[in-house]
Amino acid sequence: MCCKRSVDMRKSFHGLEGLVVEQFGRYLIGDEVFVFLSKSGHDVLLLRRVSCGGSQ
């Protein structure tokens, strides 16, 4: 999914996660990737939660 507005690229993981909840009404679970573009359009951030261990 791609956020339709430019994003402050200094935001932390939690700040970007908050934008995902605000913009899409979703939480970082599963295998989704969220794409954020800077105002200039030259920088891209990809946000994806990776599960750590646990039972499968």
N, C-alpha and C positions, 0 to 999 in steps of 0.2 A: 504494500500500500504506500502511497506517496502523499505526504502532507502538501496541501495546495498553497500554503503560504510560506514565505521565507522564514528561516529559523535562525536564532542567535546561536552560532556554532560554538559558543563558549558554554552552553548548557551542559550540565552533568548528565550522567545516565538517568538519574531520577527525574531531572527536569524534562528530558526527552520522553521518558515514560509517562510523565504527567500530560504532555502534549498528546500522546497516543490516546490516553483515556479521554481527554477533552475533545479532540478532533474526531475520533472514531468510536468512542464509547467502548473500547476494548482494553483488555489487559494483556501483558506480554506472557502469553502461554502458547504452547504448540510451536509449530515451525514457521511462523510468520516472520517476515522481514519488513521493517518500516524504513522508508527512505526519506531523508530530510535534505533539502537544498539550501545553500546560503543565499543571501539576498542577491549577490552578484551572479549566482548560478555556477560559479567555478568550483565550489566545494560541496561535497556530498558526504553525509553520515548515514551509515546503515545501522539499524538497531535491531538486535535479535537476542532473545534470551536463550542461553544454552543450559540444558539441565545437567546437573552434576551428580553422577553416581545414582545410588538408590536402587531399589528393585525394579525389574523390568516386567 
